[in-house]
Amino acid sequence: MANCVFYIIGAILSLNMITFISWLVCGILLIKINRQNKGVTDSETHLVD
């Protein structure tokens, strides 16, 4: 059990941390873009009505 924990900690602290951070940043940016696009489509539908 301890070996599994050390293996996971090692994977996080190695170069995979750069990959983890980049995925996290991309995910946050995609969420922001989706929220902005949803706001634009909502305002466009109000203009049509």
Helices and strands as residue ranges (DSSP letters): H 2-13, H 16-48
